[in-house]
């Protein structure tokens, strides 16, 4: 599901969710590891200073040992006309969620061998990637745990 044929589906789901929604890609058959994303094919620039929003709906399953490397989840966007590249790390709204306990002992990779972590999520591309507020077409993907997702194309248009 590179882009939904029904962009209205994306407008109906919350921008910040860690639960499957109507735009979450279907879960592939086990044993699958990687990242899948879906996005609207068109995003309109709202009038005035209203915030831009482009739902990136994703699902991942990643080997826990890969997550121990600590690389952040990152969204990437490339302007298809100019080749300009943008990226931003995706993080939780509550920074306390990501804070480590200073007394926490490091995880032994052998103790999590053959384990995987997975989740669904919905995030706003424009919250994490600082794109110019102007019409353009972007190729977008997400990277996490050493995996790159599928690519989706989002056209940013001026409001009529």
Backbone as a ProteinNet text record, in pm:
[ID]
protein_1_A
[PRIMARY]
XXXXXXXXXXXXXXXXXXXXXXXXXXXXXXXXXXXXXXXXXXXXXXXXXXXXXXXXXXXXXXXXXXXXXXXXXXXXXXXXXXXXXXXXXXXXXXXXXXXXXXXXXXXXXXXXXXXXXXXXXXXXXXXXXXXXXXXXXXXXXXXXXXXXXXXXXXXXXXXX
[TERTIARY]
84.4	0	88.9	155	245.3	173.9	62.3	-20.8	-164.5	-244.8	-384.6	-458.9	-545.9	-627.2	-733.3	-753.5	-853	-784.1	-743.8	-672.6	-756.4	-888.7	-976.5	-953.7	-908.8	-882.8	-780.8	-679.8	-572.9	-623.1	-716.5	-769.8	-854.2	-894.7	-982.3	-907.9	-776.8	-701.7	-619.8	-593.5	-514.3	-371.5	-313.5	-177.5	-72.7	-104	-5	-68.8	-38.2	-98.2	5.4	-4.4	79.1	-7.2	-123.2	-216.8	-244.6	-281.1	-320.7	-443	-445.2	-555.9	-598.1	-694.8	-744	-636.7	-531.6	-426.5	-301.2	-301	-184.1	-169.5	-50.6	-30.7	-60.9	-110.7	-141.2	-12.3	-27	89.1	122	244.7	284	288.3	289.5	295.7	429.3	423.4	542	623.4	752.6	842.4	885.6	825.9	858.9	927.8	1033.1	1100.9	1122	1096.8	1115.5	1017.1	999.5	910.1	826.8	698.7	609.1	542.3	526.3	455.5	351.8	253.6	153.5	135	94	76.7	-23.5	-83.4	-173	-92	-151.9	-79.3	-73.9	-170	-175.2	-198.8	-123	-140	-156.7	-260.6	-284.8	-221.9	-160.4	-105.1	-223.3	-247.3	-362	-339.3	-449.3	-441.3	-382.9	-326.5	-271.5	-152.4	-143.8	-31.7	-69	-182.2	-223	-114.6	-98.1	7.5	-17.5	88.9	83.9	77.2	4.4	-4.7	-3.1	83	87.6	103.3	-1.8	1.2	97.5	188.8	271.7	226.7	160.8	111.8	209	255.3	357	335.8	410.1	413.2	555.1	606.7	739.8	746.6	834.9	877.9	1029	1102.8	1248.4	1309.1	1415.5	1486.5	1535.5	1513.5	1548.3	1697.3	1781.6	1925.7	1960.1	1885.4	1909.2	1870.8	1766.9	1722.5	1821.7	1901.5	2001.1	2108.8	2120.3	2220.6	2186.4	2059.5	2020.5	2001	2000.7	1977	1830.9	1804.8	1666.2	1587	1455.4	1366.3	1375.8	1390.4	1411.3	1320.7	1260.2	1184.3	1272.6	1267.3	1347.7	1253.4	1279.5	1199.9	1294.7	1276.8	1358.1	1266.6	1295.5	1220.5	1252.3	1150.5	1173.1	1221.3	1189.3	1230.6	1373	1408.4	1538.1	1642.6	1597.6	1690.1	1726.9	1673.6	1703.4	1651	1734.9	1702.6	1684.9	1583.9	1552.7	1532.4	1561.2	1533.8	1514.8	1449.5	1429.2	1403.9	1455.6	1434.5	1294.5	1231.6	1097.5	1112.2	1040.2	1049.1	910.2	895.3	767.4	739.8	611.3	569.4	619.8	620	661.3	808.7	900	1042.3	1076	994	1018	1008.6	932.2	918.9	1053.6	1130.7	1257.3	1375.2	1355.5	1465.9	1504.8	1632.4	1682.9	1707.7	1683.4	1714.7	1867.6	1929.6	2076.6	2133.2	2051.3	2097.7	2069.7	2009.5	1973.8	2099.5	2103.4	2216.1	2196.1	2303.7	2289.9	2232.9	2157.6	2097.6	2202.5	2214.7	2304.5	2236.2	2296.2	2233.6	2196.9	2273.5	2243.4	2109.9	2071.3	1946.6	1822.2	1840.4	1725.1	1737.7	1832.6	1847.9	1716.7	1681.5	1558.3	1431.2	1441.9	1323.7	1306.8	1181.2	1151.4	1053.9	1058.7	964.4	891	763.6	686	580.3	535.6	431.4	374.1	260.2	200.5	215	219.1	230.6	178.7	137.2	99.6	167.7	241.4	312.7	291.6	311.3	299.3	437.1	451.4	578.6	634	547.1	593.1	634.1	596.6	639.6	787.1	833.9	969.3	1067.1	1014.6	1099.2	1061.9	1156.6	1131.4	1138.6	1022.6	1013.2	966.3	1008.1	959.7	807.2	744.7	599.3	564.5	585.9	560.5	529.1	462.3	429.2	554.9	548.3	658.5	608.6	685.1	656.4	775.9	746	851.2	840.2	954.9	962.1	1000.1	920.7	936.2	956.4	1045.5	1060.2	1104	1096.1	1135	1247	1341.3	1445.4	1443.6	1470	1471.8	1529.4	1615.5	1670.3	1747.8	1807	1883.5	1798.4	1669.4	1579.6	1534.2	1511.4	1445.4	1309.2	1209.1	1073.7	1060.1	942.1	904.2	902.1	903	896.4	753.5	709.5	579.7	603.4	513.4	523.8	410	446.7	348.8	364.1	255.5	254.5	195.4	271.6	225.4	175.8	46.7	-16.1	-68.2	-77.8	-143.3	-292.1	-355.9	-501.1	-569.1	-681.2	-751.1	-812.1
-117.4	0	123.6	153.8	267.6	399.3	424.5	540.6	492.1	546.5	506.2	566.7	489.7	548.5	641.5	635.9	717.9	805.6	926.4	1015.9	1053.4	1045.6	1080.7	988.5	865.4	771.6	831.4	896.7	951.1	1063.4	1142.9	1254.7	1207.6	1082.2	1030.3	967.2	954.8	889.5	992.9	967.3	1063.6	1071.6	1191.4	1211.7	1147.2	1124.7	1065.3	945.2	827.1	705	593.6	504.8	384.5	259.9	276.9	167.5	155.5	37	24.8	112.4	172.5	256.9	213.5	284.2	251.9	267.8	344.6	364.9	280.6	200.2	117.4	5.8	-10.5	-121.3	-255.8	-348.1	-482.6	-550.5	-633	-704.6	-822.9	-826.8	-941.5	-1070.6	-1181.4	-1311.4	-1327.3	-1390.4	-1421.8	-1526.4	-1527.6	-1439	-1322	-1208.8	-1087.1	-989.9	-925.6	-818.6	-702.4	-581.9	-462.9	-354.4	-258.6	-145.1	-125.9	-99.7	-62.5	68.9	158.6	283.3	307.6	390.1	437.4	586.5	660.2	805.1	852.1	968.2	1023	1064.5	1057	1096.2	1247.5	1319.5	1465.2	1524.7	1630.2	1706.6	1852.7	1918.5	2058.8	2149.7	2258.2	2358.3	2440.4	2440.9	2515.7	2666.7	2740.7	2886.4	2940.1	3057.9	3122.1	3046.9	3044.4	2978.1	2843.3	2787	2656.4	2553.3	2459.8	2359	2264	2228.6	2126.7	1989.5	1898.3	1762.2	1660.9	1563.4	1449.9	1324.6	1246.9	1123.5	1022.3	974.6	861.3	747.5	650.1	535.2	420.4	361	258.3	137.9	35.6	-88.6	-142.4	-192.1	-252.3	-374.9	-464.8	-576.1	-584.5	-572.6	-564.1	-652.8	-721.6	-804.3	-715.7	-759.2	-680.3	-648	-739.6	-712.6	-592.8	-570.7	-453.7	-324.7	-332.9	-213.9	-172.2	-266.2	-234.5	-140.3	-130.5	-40.6	104.9	132.6	265.9	370.2	330.7	429.2	472.7	602.3	648.2	615.8	610.4	600.7	734.6	731.5	853.4	854.9	971.6	993.5	1069.1	1029.5	1089.6	1137.9	1255.7	1308.5	1371.6	1336.1	1392.7	1461.1	1588.7	1663.9	1603.6	1552.8	1482.3	1575.3	1704.4	1797.6	1847.8	1877.3	1939.7	1843.4	1730.5	1637.2	1675.6	1789.3	1830.2	1724.3	1691.2	1584.4	1640.9	1588.9	1632.1	1507.4	1518	1406.1	1457.8	1375.5	1410.9	1286.1	1285.1	1172	1177.9	1062.6	1049.8	1014.6	1085.8	1060.8	1071.2	1016.3	1022	1162.8	1195.5	1327	1353.9	1252.1	1267.1	1228.2	1325.7	1290.5	1195.9	1191.5	1100.6	955.1	928.4	791.4	740.5	829	789	798.5	861.4	879.3	745.4	720.2	596.7	618.3	514.3	513.9	509	605.2	606.3	482.5	411.8	290.8	163.7	178.9	62.3	-3.6	-134.6	-211	-234.6	-234.3	-260.1	-400.7	-413.4	-541.7	-627.5	-750.7	-846.7	-894.5	-870.1	-911.8	-1060.2	-1143.8	-1287.4	-1315.1	-1227.3	-1250	-1218.4	-1148.9	-1115.3	-1175.7	-1267.9	-1335.4	-1403.9	-1402.7	-1464.6	-1395.5	-1272.2	-1194.6	-1079.5	-1035.8	-923	-829.3	-703.6	-602.9	-547.8	-520.7	-464.8	-370.1	-282.4	-187.1	-125.3	-62.7	22.8	165.8	263	401.8	494.1	611.3	718	844.3	909.7	1032.2	1134.7	1261.8	1370.6	1397.5	1375.6	1398.6	1537.1	1639.8	1777.6	1810.2	1727.7	1749.4	1715	1615.7	1565.9	1603.7	1633.5	1672.3	1815.7	1905.2	2047.3	2073.5	2058.6	2079.8	2222.1	2278.9	2412.2	2411.9	2520.3	2533.9	2584.7	2498.5	2534.3	2407.9	2423.8	2306.7	2231	2100	2013.1	1869	1781.5	1638.4	1571	1489.8	1425.6	1274.1	1210	1065.9	1049.9	971.2	960.4	814.9	793.6	661.1	677	567	564.2	462.2	492.5	394.7	371.2	244.8	209.5	69.4	51.3	-80.2	-141.5	-56.3	-107.6	-141.5	-110.3	-134.8	-2.3	-1.9	109	59.3	145.1	108.8	119.9	85.7	115.1	266.7	311.6	455.1	492.6	610.4	664.3	802.4	846.4	978.9	1065	1182.7	1278.2	1409.6	1453.5	1581.6	1686.6	1791.1	1900.7	2009.4	2045.1	2143.5	2262.8	2376.3	2492.7	2465.1	2520.3	2505.8	2585.7	2532	2604.4	2735
0	0	0	-112.1	-114.6	-86.1	-146.8	-118.8	-122.5	-34.5	-30.5	-147.4	-213.2	-318.6	-259.5	-128.5	-62.9	41.9	0.6	92.1	213.8	203.6	315.6	435.2	411.5	521.2	618.4	567.2	651.4	741.2	692.3	770.5	888.4	887.1	991.9	1109.4	1100.1	1207.8	1285.2	1413.3	1490.6	1437.1	1443.9	1394.7	1482.9	1607.4	1696.7	1764.6	1713.4	1766	1763.4	1859.3	1862.4	1849.3	1790	1767.9	1618.3	1571.4	1431.1	1403	1285.4	1242.2	1102	1046.1	911.8	804.2	832.9	732	758.2	863.1	895.2	791.7	734.9	641.1	706.8	627.6	677.3	724.2	826.3	879.5	788.4	735.8	653.1	734.8	663.6	731.4	802.4	918.5	997.5	925	922.5	994.1	906.2	925.6	852.6	947.2	899.8	973.2	877.5	925.7	843.5	882.9	790.7	812.2	686.3	705.5	596.5	633.9	536.1	561.7	452.8	486.7	391.9	417.9	315.4	328.1	224.1	246.7	145.1	22.3	-93.6	-214.9	-231.2	-170	-180	-41.6	-10.8	113.1	71.6	124.5	92.6	198.1	151	241.7	292	422.5	474	465.8	463.5	458.2	588.9	580.6	699.4	754.7	886.5	952.7	1012.1	969.1	1021.5	991.1	1082.7	1071	953.9	886.7	781.7	846	782.6	836.8	723.2	735.2	642.4	726.6	734.4	813.7	750.7	830.9	791.7	882.5	824.1	899.9	876.6	983.7	968.7	1056.9	1024	1101.5	1089.1	1201.4	1195.9	1285.3	1247.7	1331.2	1312	1422.5	1414.7	1522.8	1486.4	1582.6	1697.6	1819.2	1936.7	1939.5	1894.4	1895.1	1806.4	1698.1	1612.1	1684.3	1768.4	1840.7	1948.3	1996.7	2100	2047.7	1914.8	1856.1	1883.2	1916.2	1959.5	1851.4	1725.2	1618.3	1620.6	1613.1	1620.8	1493.9	1509.8	1395.4	1321.9	1190	1113.6	991.1	964.7	841.8	743.7	617.1	510.6	400.9	345.7	234.9	133.6	6.8	-100.9	-200.2	-228.6	-327.9	-464.1	-531.7	-658.4	-769.3	-764.1	-869.1	-848.2	-723.3	-696.7	-641.4	-587.2	-523.8	-381.6	-332.1	-193.6	-97.7	-0.8	93.8	233.7	304.3	440.4	525.1	653.7	743.9	885.2	966.1	1106	1187.1	1308.5	1398.2	1457	1465.4	1520.6	1667.5	1752.5	1895.3	1955.5	2075.5	2144.6	2192.8	2204.5	2253	2393.5	2478.2	2617	2628.5	2645.5	2650.8	2765.3	2869	2980.2	2939.4	2833.7	2784.7	2734.5	2674.4	2613.6	2710.4	2824.7	2919.1	2980.5	2987	3047.7	3195.8	3269.6	3412.3	3423	3494.4	3503.3	3571.5	3648.1	3717	3637.3	3521.1	3440.7	3383.6	3394.3	3341.4	3191.4	3112.4	2969.6	2945	2836.1	2800.7	2730.7	2773.9	2709.1	2580.8	2463.6	2338	2335.9	2403.1	2404.5	2473.9	2567.6	2641	2557.9	2446.5	2361.3	2221.7	2206.6	2076.7	2042.3	1916.4	1865.2	1913.7	1962.4	2002	1903.5	1885.1	1797.5	1867.1	1828.7	1876.5	1755.5	1774	1665.1	1716	1627.6	1664	1538.3	1556.3	1454.1	1505.6	1415.5	1457.7	1349.6	1390.5	1297.8	1345.6	1256.9	1290.5	1178.7	1213.5	1117.3	1057.4	928.3	859.8	891.1	888.3	905.7	1048.7	1144.6	1282.4	1299.3	1226.9	1247.1	1136.2	1017.8	904.9	867.5	875	848.5	697.6	633.1	488.9	460.9	348.1	312.4	295.1	331.7	321.6	181.7	84.6	-55.5	-135	-248.6	-329.9	-374.2	-365	-406.8	-402.3	-463.8	-457.2	-392.1	-289.9	-211.2	-216.6	-224.3	-202	-55	18.5	163.5	203.2	300	360.6	505	578.5	719.2	735.7	825.3	858.8	1009.2	1046	1187.6	1201.1	1299.6	1328.8	1213.7	1129.9	1016	894.9	899	785.7	726.2	595.5	526.5	481.7	496.4	453.9	302.2	256.3	118.6	100	-23.4	-54.1	-91.7	-47.4	-86.4	-145	-230.2	-292.2	-241.1	-191	-138.4	-215.3	-276.1	-343	-248.7	-221.3	-137.2	-231.8	-218.2	-306.8	-228.7	-296.2	-237.9	-228.6	-125.1	-112	-223.3	-273.5	-381.1	-330.9
[MASK]
++++++++++++++++++++++++++++++++++++++++++++++++++++++++++++++++++++++++++++++++++++++++++++++++++++++++++++++++++++++++++++++++++++++++++++++++++++++++++++++++

